[in-house]
Amino acid sequence: MESSQTTLGSTYGRSPVPMRPVGDPGPQVWSVERSAELYQIRGWGEPYFTLNSAGNVEVRPDPAQDRGIDLYSLALDLKARGLDLPVLLRFSDILRDRIRGLNEAFAKALVEYSYAGAYRGVYPVKVNQQRHIVEEVVEFGAPWGYGLEAGSKPELLIALAHGRESGALIICNGYKDTKYIETALLAQRFDKQVFVVLERIEELDLVFRASEKLGILPMLGVRAKLTAKGVGPWADSAGDRAKFGLSASEIVDVVDRLTARGMLSCLQLLHFHIGSQVSSIIPIKNAMREASNIFVELAKMGANMRFLDVGGGLAVDYDGSNTDFHASKNYGIQEYAYDVVSAIHEACTKGSVAEPTIVTEAGRAICAHQSVLIFEVVGSNDLHFGDPSPPDPNAHAILKGLYDTYKNVVPKNVQEAYHDASQSKEEAQSLFKFGYLSLRDRSRAECLYWGCCEKILGLVRRMRYVPEELQSLEKVLASIYYCNFSIFRSAPDSWAIDQLFPIMPIHRLQQEPTVRATLADITCDSDGTVDHFIDREDVKQVLELHPLQQDEPYLLGLFLNGAYQEILGDLHNLFGDTNAVHVRLGEQGYHITHVVKGDSVEEVLHHVQYDPEEMIERVRQQAETALRAGQISLPQLRLLMRHYAESLGEYTYLSSDD
C-alpha cells in the first residue's frame, strides 16, 4: 500500500502549499534582490522600506523625497550615543504620510462621486496613547481637521487637552459614567464638536440627567449593531451579540424618547464598527450598505443626522500578499474610500436625504507603519551533527542499525528511513530505561537519530510533495536564536493571538541566509518565542537568518508594530518599556526629535510596589551577617553592593557589555 502524501499544511487558514527551500533552486549567486524577494519587503514595506546596495534595510519615511535612512547605521549610531538595544524607532514622517494618504484618498472619492458632504478622520487614542504619537497626529492632521476618538474617561481627558483646534471633532465611545458625560457636554463650550455616542441604552438616562443639570443640549450619536460582520479575530465586534452597540429596536426607542423630550435634534451621528483588521473588502461593502440605510431612516424619522462614523477596520498588509488572509488585505486605501463614499452617496440619493460628513476611525492603518523595533541576537542553540562516524565493531546493535539507516537515506526512501530511525530511537530509550544501554550509548543513538533527521530534511526541502509526518522536521531541527527583547512587552499580539509581523535582518542582506531558526526572547517563559513568520504563500514556522559571527552584532527588525503593541505590552519578568526614539528627515539627513528612555529596574520595581532603598538595606544587612560569619570577604561584599545599587538604575534589558 502506498504511503499517503500531502502538501505542507498550515493552522493559519490558508490553503496548504508545498514545502520549499530558501530562495530559488540552482547555482545562482545570492543577491540583495533575492533577499528582497525572500523577506517579501516589497509587499509589506513599500513605499517606506526597501533594501539598499549595501545589503541593509533602508527607511524612506517620506515617499515624496528620494532620500532614505540606513536602518543598520542608525541603530549603531544610537548605540554609540549610549542608547542600548532594544530600541523602538518611530518615524514621524511615515505617520504624516499615512494621515495625508488617507485624507487625499477620501478627497478624491468625494470628487469622483460628486459627494456634497465632507470627510473628517478621527484617530482612536486607544491604538497608541503615547503622548508624542498623539501630539504628532494632531499636528499632522491639522490641515484636514483630523480629530480624536476616546474610548474611556482617561482617553477623553487626553483628547480634550490635545484637540485644541477650533471645531475639533471628538468622538466619545466606550462605557460612560455621569462624570464622563458631564465632562463631554461641558467641553462643547470650548468650541469643540464633542459627540457622546450611545453604546448602551442605559446611557441615555445618564445623558438626560447631565443635560438637565448643566443646561446644555448634548450632541448625540448612536452605535448600531449591524448584522454585517467583519472577518478574523475581531469579527464578533459586530452582530447581535456584540459587546457594544444598540439593536434596531433600541435605536427606535432612543428616537422615541428623544422626541418625547423635544430633543430629537440632538441626535446627529450614526456610528458602527465591524472589527479591527478587516482583511476583505466584501464585509466592508455589506456593512456600508446596511449602515447607510439606517442613517437614511433616522433622517426620515426627524433626527438631525449630519455625521456617519464608519468606525475602524481599515487593514494593514502585514505579510505583503494582498489577499483576504487575516494578516493581509485585498484592497487599497483608495478602493476603501471609494466604497465608503459610493455606498453613502447611493443611499442618500435614493432616500432624498442630505449627504453627511463621513467620519472614519482608522487607527491601525495610520499608526502601524511608523514604528520599528530593533533588537540584537545574543546567542543561539543549533542542532547540527555533521556526518557521524561509524560505530565500533562491538557497538550495540541499535547503534549499528541507526548508522545503516543514516548511510542509506536517499530521496526515494525518506519516509521509510524516518520510520526506521524513529523506531530505533524509541528502542534505545527503552533499553536505557531498563538498564541495557549505557548513557554514552544513549547519547550516540540520539546523535545518530538527529543526523538521520538532518539528512532527511535536506532531501525533503527539494521535494514538491512532502509526507505529512515529515512536515514538522523543519521546525524541530531549526536553530533557536536568543534575542534581547520581550515578546510580552514589544509584540504581545504575536503571543496572544498569533498576529504576524514582518521580521527580518536589517543588514547582511547581500549574503545568503543559510540558517533556519525560531526566535526566543530573554524572558524565562517558554511562550516567549516567535515561531510563525510571514511568507509569500503560507505562514512559515522558521525564519531564514545568517550564521552569527563573533564580535559582530546581528540585528533584527520587527516592523509594522506601531498599533496597539506598546500599550498592550506587560511587565512579564519585569522587562519594561524599551528605549524609544522619534526620527524625522531633515535637510542634512535625519535628526532625532525625541528620546524616551526605557524603564530602569528601579522604575519597574516601583510599579509592583517595591521600595529600592529598603531592598538595598535588606541585602546589606544579609551581607554584613555573612561577613561576620566569614562566608564572604570584604571586597566581595563591596562588589555585591555596588552591583546591586548600579543594577537598580540600569535598563531592564541586557546591556551591550554583558
N, C-alpha and C positions, 0 to 999 in steps of 0.2 A: 504494500500500500504506500502510495506516495505521501511524503510529508507535506502538510499544508504550508503554503507560502502566503505571506501577507505584506502589504506595504507598511511603512513606518507610520504608526498611528499617533494621535495626539489627544490629550484630555481637554484641549482648549477650544474645541468647537469647529475646527476646520476639517475639510476632507483629508484623509491620510495621504501622505506623499512618500516616495521612496527616500531612504537614507542616501545622502550623497557626500562625497569627500569635500574638504575645504577647497574652495576655488574651483577652477576648471581643470579637468584631467589633461595630462600631456606635459611635455618638457618646457612649456612656456615659462619665461623668466618672470618672477614676481614683480609687481609694479604698484605704484600709488593708485593707478586706475583699478587694479584688481582689488585693492583694499577698499576703495570706494564702493565697489560692487558687493563685496563680501559683507560689509557693515551697513549697507543699504542707506548710506548717508544722503544720497540724492533724494531718496523717497521721503524720509522724515526730517531731513535737515534743511533743504532748500526753503527760502533763499538765504538762510542765516549761517549755515555751517557747511564747510567744504574741506577738502584736503589740499595742502599746498605742495609745491615741488620738493620741499624738504622732508616730506612724509609726516607732517604734523597736521592736526586739526586746526583749521583757521575759522575764526568767527567773523562774519560780516554783519555787524549789528544794524547798519543802515544800508539796505539793499540799493538805495539810490546812489551810494558812493562806492567807487571802485577801490575800496580800502578794507583791509582786514586786520585782525589781531591774531597772532600766532599763540594758540592756547597753551602750548608747552612752554614757550618763552615767558608768557605771562605768569604761569604757575611758578617757574623758577625765580622770576623777578619778585613775586610776593614772598617766597621763602627767604630770599636774600634780604627782604625788608623785615624779617622776623615774624611773618605770619605762617605758622605751621599748617600743614595739611592735616585733615581735610579742610577744604575751603569751598564755600558756596559763592560762585560768581554770579552776579546779577547784572545783566547788560541792559541799561536803561533805554538805549536806542532801539532795542528789539521791542520793548514794551511800548514805546512811542509808535513804532511801525505797526504793531498789531492793532492798536487803537485807531490809527489812521486808516489802515486797510479795511477794518470793519465799517467805519463811518463812510468811507468812499464807496464801498460796495452797496450800502443802502442808498446813498445819494444817487448812484447810477440806476438802481432799481426804481426809485421814485420817479426819475425822469422817464425811464423806459415805459412805465405803466401810467404815466400822466397822473400820478397819485397826488391828491390835493392836500393830504396831511403831511406830517413831518416825521422825522426819526430822532429818537433820543435813546442812546445807550446808557445803561447804569452798570456799575461794577459791583458785584456781590462781595462785600467785605470779607465774608467767611472764606473765600478762596485763598486769600493770603492777607492777613491782618497786619503784617509788619508795617510800621509807620512809614518807612521810606518808600515802600511799594505804594501805599495809599496816597501819599503825597505826590508821587510821580504820576499816578493815574489821574489825579485831579489836575495836575499841571499839564499833562499831555492831552487830556480830554477837554480842556477849557475851550478850544476853538469850536468844538461841536456841542457844547453844553452837556458834556458827559456827566452823569450823576452817580449816586451811590445807593446800594441796596443793603439794608440792615436786617439781619435775621434774629437779633437778640437785643436786649437793652444795652449791653456794653458796645455792640456794633452801632447802635443808634447814636450813642454818645460820640463815637468816632466820626460818624457821618456828619453830625451837627458841627463838630469842631473843624472839620476839614472841607466840607462842602460850602465854601464861603462865597461862591459866585452868586450874583443876583439871579433869582429864579432857579436856583439849583434844585434839581429833581432828586428827592429822597423817597425810596420805596421802603415801607416798614412791613416786613414779613415776620413769620415766626410766632411763637407763643407770646402773649402780651398780658401784662397786668395793668392796674389802674395808673401807676406812675409812668409806665412806658407810654400809654395812650395820652395821658395829660402832657407829657413832655413833647410828644409829636404834635399835638394840637397847638401848644404854645409856640413851637418852632415855626408855625405858619406865619407868625408875626415878624419873623426875620426876613421876609421877602423870599421865602423858600416854598417850593411846591412839595409838601410833605404828605404822602398818601399812606393812610392806615389801611392795610389790606386785611380783610376779614378772612382768617384761616379756619375759624370755628364759629359756629352760630352763636355761642355763648359770648363772644367778644362784642357783639352788637350792643348788649346791655351795658357793658363797660364804656363803650363809646357814648351811649346816650347819657350816662351819668357824668362823664367827663365834660361833655359838651354843655350840659346844663350848669355844671359847677363853674366853668370858665367863661361861659357866654361866647364860645367860639364854635362855629359850624365846622365839622370835620370834612376833610377831603378823603372820600372813601373809595376803596376798591374791594372786589370780591375775588377770591381764588376759586376757580371752578375745578371740580373733579371731572376730568374728561374720561370718556370710555376709551379713547385712543391712548395707547401706552407706548413708552419707549422700548428700547432693547438693552440687553446686557444687565450688569449687576444692579442698575438703578431703575429697572423697568417698573417696579412697584411704586415709584413716585407718583404715578397716576393710576386711575382705575377706581372702582367702587370702594376698595378697602385701603386707599391711600391714607397716609398719616395726616396730610393736610388737605384742606380744600372743602368746598361746600357742594353738596349734591344739587341736582336741578331743583328739587323741591325746597331745599334750604335757600337757594338763591331767590326763588319766588317769594319765600317767606320774608327775606330781607327787604325785597322791593315793597311788599305789602306793609311791613312795619314802618319803613321809612315814609311811605305815602301817608300812613295814618298820622304821622307826626309832622307832615309837611316838610320833610327833609329829603325827598327823593332826588332833588337836585344835587345833593351831596355825593351821590353815587356816580363816579366819573371814570372808573377804571375797572377793566376786567383783566385778571391775571390767571395764567395757568403755567404748569411746569410738568413735563413728562419724563424728567430724569436727566442726569448728567451723562455726558459722553454718548450721545445718540448717534451711533455709527452709520445708520442707514437714513437716507432722506425720506423714505416712504412713511415711517411713523410721524415725521415732522409734517409732511403734506396732510396726512389724515388728521392730525391734531389741529392744524391751522384751519382746515375746513370746518371742523366741529366748533372750535372756539370762535371763529368769525361769525358763525350763525348765532351763537349765544350772545355775542356782542350786539348784533343787529336786533335780536329780540329784546334785549334790555333797553336799547334805544327806543324801540317802538312802544315799550311799556312806560315810557316817560322819563327814564333816567337820563341824566346829563352826561352821556358817555363820550369822553374825549380822548381816552388812552386805552390802548390794548397792549398789555405786557405779556409777551410770548415766553417769558422765562428764559432759562438757560438751556443747556443741552448741546450747543454748538461744539462739535467734537474736535479732537486733536488726532492726527495720524501718527501714532506712536511708532508703528512698525513700517511706515512708508509704503504699504501695499495698495493703498487707495481702494479698499474693499469695505464691505459691511462687517468685517471681523471686529470684535469688541474693542480691539486695540488700534483700530484704524477708522476711516470714514470714507464713504463712497461719493462724497460731494465736496465742493469747494465753498468758500465764503460767499462768492458771488451767486452761485446757484441757490444757496440758502437764502440770501437776501431776496432774490427773485421770487422764490416760492412763498416766502412770508408776505411780501408786498402784494403779489398777484392774488393770493387767497383772500386777503382782507379787501382788496380793491373789488374783486368779483362779488363778494358777499354784500358789501356796502352799496355797490351799484345796483345790484338786483333788489335790495331792500330799500333803496332810496334813502339811505342813511349817510350822514356826513362821515367822511373818512377820518379816522382818529390818528393821533400821534402814536407811532409804533415804538414800543419800548422793548429792548432785549436785555437780558441779564447774563450775557456771555462772560464767564469768568475764566474757565479752563482755557478757552481758545485765546484769551487775552494774555494770560499770565504764564502758561506752561513753558513757552519757548525761552523766556528771558533768564532762566536760571540753569546753571550747570554746576554739578558737584564734582570737584576734582579730588581724587584720593590716591594713595600710594599702596602698591602691593608690597607687603613687608615680609613675605615668606611663602613657601609652597610645600605641598605634600604630593609627591609624584609616585605613581605605580609604573615603574619601568624595570623590567627584569633582563632585557637583552636575550642573547642566545644562551640558554642554560647548558651547562656541561653534562655529559652522560654520567649516570650514576656508576658507582664502583660495581665490579662483577658480583660481589657478595652482598650488594644492597638489597633491601626489602623489595619483594615482587611488586608492591604497589608503586614504588618509585620507578622501577623499570617500565611498568605499564604506562605510567604518565609520560615518561620520556618518549616512548614509542608513539604515543598519541601526538605529542608535540612535533616529532620529526615528520609525521605522516599527514599533517594538516595541509590540505590542498583545496582549491575553490569548490570542487565537486563534493567534498565531504565535510564542509564546515559544521553542518548541523550534527552529523554523526560524531565528529570529533568533540564537539561541545558536550554532547551527551556522555561520551566516554570519560572525558576529563571531569565532568561534574560528579559522575558516579564514583570515580577513583578518589576524588576529594572527600566525599561523604564516607567512603570506606576507611580512608586514612584517619578521619576524625573519630570514627567508631573504634578503630584499632587503638588509637591513643587513649581514648576514654577508658578502655578495658585493660590498659597496660601492655599492649602488644606492640606498640610503636613508641620509640623514644621522642622526646621533644625536638631534638635536632632533625630527626627524620620527618616529623610532622611539619617542621619549618620547610624542609626541602620539598615535601609534597605540595605545600601551599605555593611555593615559588614556581614549581613546575605547572601547577594548575593555572596560575595567573599568566605564566608565559604562554600557555596554550590559548588563553582568552585573548591575550595581546596579539598573537599571531592570527587568530580567527578574525579579530576586529579589523586588522589590516586588510584582510581579504574581503570582509563584509562591506567595507567602505567603497569598494569598487563594484558592488553588486547592485543591480537595478531593483530587484525584489529581495527582501530580507525576511527570513523566518521570524515569526513573532517572538520566539523566546530569545533571539539574539539581539533584539532591538534595544535592550537595556545595557548592552555591553559598553556603548559609547559613554554613558553617564557613569557606569560602575568603574570604568578604567580611567575616567577623567582625573586630571590633576586638581588639587584644591589650591587656589590662590588666596592667601590670607591678606585682607585689605584693612587699612587703617580708617575705618568708619563704622557706623552703626546703622544697620538696616532700619531698626526701630526708630531711630532719630531722624534719618535723612530720606528714607524711602519706605515709610510704613505701609503704603498700599501694595508694595511688592510682596510684603509678608502677609498682609491681611486679606487681600482679595486677588492675589496673583496679577496685579497690574504690571504690564510690560513697559519698561523704559528702555530706550536705546542706551546701551553701554558699550564702550569701545576704548581701545588705547588712544591716547591723544598724540602719540609720537611713534617712531619706528615703523611707519606705515608703508615705507618703501621696501620693507623686509617681509618675508612670508611668515605668518603666524603659525608655527608648527605645533603648538601645544593646545590641546583642548582641555578646558578647565571649567569648574564651577567656582563661584566666589563665596568666601566666608568672611563675615565681619569679625571684629575683635570682641564682641560680646561673648560671654560664656553661656550661650544658648544655642542649642542645635538648630533652632529655627532661624538663626541669624545667617542665612545663606541665600544666594541668588542662583537658582538652577533652572530658570526659564528665560529665554532670550528671544529677541525679535529675529525673524528670518523672512526671506522673500516668499516662501511657500507655506511655512508651518512654524509653530513655536519650537525652538530647539532647546535641548537640555544642557548644552555645553556652549562655551564661548571660545572662539579661536583667539589665542593670545600668543605672545612671544616668550621664548625662554628668558628667565631672569638672568641678568648679568651683574656680576659682583661690582660694587662701588658705583653703580649707575641706577638712579631711581627709575622705577617703572610706574607710570602714571596712567590712570584710567579716568574716563569721564562718564558721569551719569547725566543724561540730557533730558530736557523737557519735563523737569521736575518742579517747575515753579508754582504749580497749582496744588493746594491742599497739603503737600508733604511737610512743610515746615511746621504748620500749626498742629497737624495730627501727630507729629513725632513725639515720642515719650522719652523718659529718662531711664530706660532699661539699663541696668548695670551702672547707672549714674553717668552715662555719657550724655553730655549736654549739647547745647547749640554749638554748631561749628562756627568758625570764623566766616564772616560774610563780607563781600567787597562789591561795591557798586562801581561799574566801569562805564565810561562814556567815551565816544570818539571825539577827538579834538583836532585842531588844525595840524598839530605836531604829533599826531598819533593818539594813543589812548591816555586818559587820565582818570585817576581814582577819585570819585566824589565823596564816597562814604566808606568807612571801615567800621564794621560792627564786630567787636571782639567776641569770640566764642566764650562759653561759660568756663569759669575756673572751677576747680574742685570745691573750693570754699563756697562758691555760689550755688552749686547743685546740692551741697550738703545743707545749706540754709533752706532749700526747697523742701527737704524732708526733715526739717526741724532739729538739725544738729547744731551745736554751738562749737565752732572750730577751736576757740580759745580753751574751752572746757576739755575738748578732746586732747589738745596738746598737753594740758596739765595732767590728765589721767595717764597718758603714755609716759610722761616724765616721771610720775610717781612710781610706775611699774619699773622703769629703767633704773631709778635710784635704788629700789628694792633689790633688783638683780645685781647692781654694782656692789651693794653691801654684802650680798651673798657670794660674791666672786664669780658670778655667772657671765658677767660682761665687763669688759675693760673700759676705762675712762675714754680713750679715743673712739671705741666702738659706740659708747653712749653718745658722745658728741656728734658722731656721724649720723646715727639714727635720728637724733632730734633735729639735726639740720635737714636731712632728707624729709622728715615728717612735716616740718614747718614749710619748706620750699614747695613740697608737693601740693599743699593746700592752695597756693596761689597760681598753680600751673594749669594748662589746658587739660581737659579731661581725656583727650586722645593721646596716642603715643607721640612723643616729641621726636624731632629729627635726629637727635643724638642718642636715642635709646638703642 
